[in-house]
Amino acid sequence: MNLKSFDIVIVGAGPAGGHCARILAKSGRKVLLAEQNDTFDKNDFSSAATPLETLSKFDLPESVIGSYWHKLTIETSKVSQTWESPKSLGVVLNFANFREFLSSEVQGNGSEVWLGYRYIKHSQASGETIVEFKQLSDGQIVKVSAKVLVDATGFVRAIMYDKENDKPDFLSGTGIEYLIEVELEVYDKYASDLIFFLGDKWMPKGYSWIFPMEQNRLKVGAGRIFLDPKTVKNLEPLKKYIYLLIEEYLKSKSYKIIDKHGSTLKYSRGLKDIYCKDNIIAIGDTVSTVNFLGGEGIRHGMDGAQIAGKYIQRYLEGEISDFRDYETEMHRKFDQKWNISERLAVRKYIDDVNDELTDKMISYLKYMKTEDVMDILFYYKFEKISRGLGGYLQRKIKELIKKFHL
């Protein structure tokens, strides 16, 4: 049987899959990047806020940017704090444009991108890995061969686990986001502000957000974290809190809903995911490469994809026979900060730390510099919370940290 052959087949064209394919295609490898959606607009599900350095670190163009922001605001049920800078602190990516750009880079370097192809299964035959896809437009089954197979299917983890029961225990999160068009005066008020909402008023057992996008457009979203799906049944639907933000916080009288999208996140407690087996390697959300406290995964998934790409190259060169060193490096890079984020998330979203404690914590943060708040929120330098505030405030912060069991 003559099959089309690739050095690497990557299933899932999210940030991790797309960036990994981009790196390997640029290095001259023959790559297939396969995505089950037939356009990138169909799963435009990420809120996609990221620090400014993401652009330079991953060489991203202006075309993938939805907006720049230079203010950070945290709203609780009773407290509002804002930090700002005269310069841009970060961007909100246009997620569809961003993924399309990564895809175009793959194709521009001589490799292939297949949209509308769903992964079915893989098998071993005559020293090759045979990967089977279903073309969703006509139901045709297509098979290819690969030297390396990459699972970038996110929370589905479609390749790494044969059975659902084989998967580790997960913390789960679900979120929805509306892209809305608002009046000019409303947009101008929030056009450069990244706003997070905590507390029972805005989002019990989770958080919500308002992020700016292109002219007159805002992203308004809400997400919650849970251990057991049964715990969600008695809670109000997420959309209730989105409309609360639109109507009570933004006070938009004539907004227009442009798009609704949502997604699920499944995070392995203690990072117990399977990272590799034989010639198969997993990246991105498939191995919980995400800050579970804030649900941020784009730049971390791309970071992990670069690490994976390095080991894939070494494997194809015959320098290594498996990907165990990749797993070791990933744990070395992410374990410590992810474990702290996980514990904070459980305390805040699942054990349900009361609003009074949340209010106090945010009130104390007002004494911190903008760059320190950025370090805490985006670089997980939680030690900065109790450093440099001095005297009474330092003691109070340490008391709060103890209550969080850190």
N, C-alpha and C positions, 0 to 999 in steps of 0.2 A: 504494500500500500504506500503510495507516494503522498506524503503529507508536506504541507508548508512548514519549514523548520525555522525556529527562532532560537537565539541564545537565551533570551529571557522572555517569559510571558507573565505580565502583571495584570491581575484581575482587580479592577476597581480604579477609576480615574479621579479619586479625590486628591487632596493636597499631597499625601504621602505617596500614593501610587503614581500620580502625574509627575511629581518631582523626581522620584526614583527612576522612572522611565526617561525623563529628560536628561538626567546625569549619565545614564548608561548609553543612551543614544548618542550623546555628545562625545562619548569616549570611543565611539565606533562600533558598539555592539548592535546586533540586530534584535530589536525589541518589538514586542506586540503589547500595546496597552489596550485592554478590553474593558468596556463600560456598558452596563445593561441599559442605561437610558440612552435614547437616540438623540438628545440634545442636552447641553449643559444647563439649560434653563429649567429643566424638569426637576432637578434636585438642588435648587439654589437655596440650601437649607442652613447655611452658617451665618451667624451674626457677624463674624469675620473682623472683629476689632483686634488690632495688633500694634505693638510699639513701632516707632519709625525705623528702627534698625533692621526690621524684617525685610524692608525693601532692598537695602544694600547687601545684607547677608545672603539673600537668595536671588539677587539680581532681577528684581521685578520692575516692570515698566510702569509709567504713569497710567497706561490704559487699564490697569487692573484696580485702580483706586476709585472708590466711591466718594470718599471725603477725607479731609485732614481734620484732626481735633487737637486742641491745645488746653482743654479743660477736662477735669475729672470731677464728677459729682457723685456722692453717695447719699441716698435718701433712705431714712428709716421711718418707722411709724411716726416719730416725733422730732427727729433730728435731720438737718440738712447741712452737709459740708461740701465745699468746693475747693479744689486746688487748681491753679492754672499757671501757665508759662507763656512768656511772650512769643515763644517759638512753638512749632508743631511738636506734639509729643508722640503722635501716632496716626494711623489711618484706619478707616473701615474699608475693607476690600469689597469690590464688586465680585462676589464669589463665583458667579457664572463666568464672567470675563477672565477671572484669575485662572480657573481650571481650563478654560478654553486656550488661554495663553500657554500653559504648560503642555497641553496637547499639541499646539502648533509647533512648539519647540521640538517635540518628539518627531513629528512629521518632517520638520525642516532639517533634521539631522539624519534623514534617510530611514527612519523606522516607521511603524504602522500604528494607527489608532483605529479601533473598531468600535463604533457606537451602535447601541441596540443589540448587543450580544450578551446573553446571560450565561454565566458559567454553570455547567451541568455536573461534570465530574472529571477526574483524571485517573490515569492508570499507567502502569509501567509495561513496556514492551520492547524487547531487544535493546535494552540499555537506554531507551528514550522514555521521556514522560509525555504521554499523549493527553492533551487537554481538549475537552469537548465543550462546545458552546452551542446554544440555540439562538439562531437569528430570529429576533422577535417579530420582524416585519412579515416573514413568511413561514416561520416554524422550522426552517431548514436546520439540520444538525451539521456543524462544521467542526472538524478536528484539526489540530496542529500539534507539532512536537516542540518540546522545550528542553533545554539543558538545565534551566533553573525556573521554578514556578514561584511567583510571589503572591501571597494572600494580602491584598489591600482592600478587602471587602468590608472593613469597619466592624460594627457591632454584630453583624451576621456571622462573621468568622467562618465563611462558607467552605474554605479549603482545609483549614487546620484541624477541624473536628469532624469525624465521621458521624457522630451521634450527638444529639442535644445533651444527653446525660453525661457525655465526656467533658463538657465545659465546666470550668471552675465556678465558684460562687461569685456573683456579681453584685455590685452596687449599680442601680439603674437610674437613669435620668431621662426625662422626656421634656421636650420644649416645642413651642410653636412661636412663630414670628410673623407679623404682618408688615408688609411694606406699604406705607400710606403716603398719600400726597396731601399736604396741608396748606393753609393760607400762608402767604409770604411772611406776615408778621410773626406767625408761630414758628415757621422754619428759621427765620433770622435769629430768634431768641435761643434756639438750641442747635444751630448749625455747626458749632465747633465744640460741642460738649458731649462727652461720653458719660451717660448717667446710669447708675446701678441702683436698684431698689431692694431693700431688705426689710423684713418684718412682716407681721401678720396682716397689716393693712394692705400691703402691696402684693405679697406673695407668700402665703404660709408654706412652710417646708420647702422653700426654694428661693428664687430671686427673679427679678424682672429687670428690663432694661429699655432704654431709648438711645439709639445711636443715629447720628446723621448720615445721610447718603447724598446723592446728587441733588441739585437744586429743587427745593420744595418737597423733598422726600425724606422720610424718617423710617427707621426700623423700630418697631415696638414689639417686644417679645416677653415671654414668661416661661420659666422652666422649673420643674420640681424634681427632687431626689427622693428615692424610696428603696427600701430593702425588699419589700414584698408587694407585688401588684395589688394585692387585696387592700393594702392601706390607702390606695388612691380612691377607692370606690366612694368613700364618704366625704371626699373633698370637692370643692366647687371646681367646675371646668376651668382650664387655663384661660380660655378666651374671656372669661369674666374679668380677669385681672388686666388683660390687654385693653379691653374697653374702659376699665377704670383709669388706666394711664392716659388714654386718648381723651376721655371726656372730663376727667377731674384734674389731671395734672397738666396736660397740654392745653386743655380747654379749647380744642378745635371744634368749630361749629359746622364746618362743611368739608370734612376730610373725605378722601376717596381711597378705598382699599385697592391697591394695585396688584398685590400678590399675597398669598398665604402659603407658608411652608413650615415644615416641622421635621424633627428627627428624634432618634433614640440614641442614648449612649449607655453602654454596658462596660463598667470598669471592674477589673479583677482586683479584689481586695488583696493587698500584699503582692500584687503583680505576679500572679500564678499562671499567667497565660503560657501557652506553648509558642515559643519563638521560632522554632525550626524543627524539621525532621527530614532526614535524607537530603534531597536537593530542593526542599521547599522552605521558604523563609517568609515570616509574617512581619508587617510593618503598620505604622499608624495606629488607628483605633483598634485594630485587630489584636494589638498587644498593649492596649490601654495607655498609649502615648499621649496622655491628655492630663491637664491639671483638673482634677475632679472637683475641686473647690469652686472654680469659676467656669468649668466646662470649656476651657480654651485648649484647642488642639492643633490648629493649623501650623504654627511655626514649630511646634514640638514634633508633629508628624513629619514635617519636612526635614527637621534635624535628624530624626531617626532614620529617615529614608537615605540621607547622606551616609550615615554609618552603615546601613545595609548595603548601599551601593559599593562601598569600599570592600566589603567581604564578598559580595557577588563577583566583583572583578578578580579577587584573589582566588576564589573557587574556580572560575572559568580559566584562569591561568594555571591551575593545577597546584597552587601554593598551599591550599588547605583542602581537606576532604569533607568538611562539614561546617556548620555555621554556629558552633558552640561559642566561639570567641565573640561573635556578634551579640549573643544573648548576654554574655558576661559584660561587655562594654555598655550595653543598654542599661543593665542594672546598675552599673557603676555610675552612670551619668544621671539616672532619673530616680533611683530608689529613695534616697534620703528626703528630697523635697516633695516627692509624690506621697510618701508615707505621712508626712506632716499635713499636707493638703487633704489627704483622705481622712485623717483623724479630725481635722477641723470641720470638714464637710459633714461627717457623721454627727458631730456635736451640734452643728448649727441647723442642719436640715432634717436629720432623722431623730436625734434625741431632743431636738427642738429647744435650743437655748432660748430663754424668754426675751421678749422685746426690750425689757429694761437693760439687760446685759448688753445687747446689741447696741442700744442707744448710747450707753456709756462708752463702749469701745470706740464708736465713731466720733463721739465728742472729744475723746482724748487724742484722736488722730489729727484733730484740727491744728494742733501745735507743731505738726511735722511739716517739713519742707515738701514741695511737690515731687522732687526727685526721690525722696525717701518713700513716699506713698507709691510712686511708680515701681520702686524696687520691691515693695511688699506685694503689690497686686500682680505684677507681671514677671518678677524675677524671684518671688517666693523667699525673700530675705526677711523671714518673720522675726529674726533677732532684732531687727531695727525698730520693732514696736516698742521694745523696752530699753532702747539705747538712746542716750542723749537728751532725754526729756527731763531728767534730774528730779531729786527730792520726792515730793508728794506724788506727782504724776507717775514717776517711774515705779514707785511702790504700788500704786493703783493698777498700772498696766500689768505688773507681774502677778498681782492678785487675780486679775482677769484671766491671764494665761493659765494660771493654776486651775481656775474653774473650767477651762477648756481641756484640762488634763494633758497639757503638753509638757 
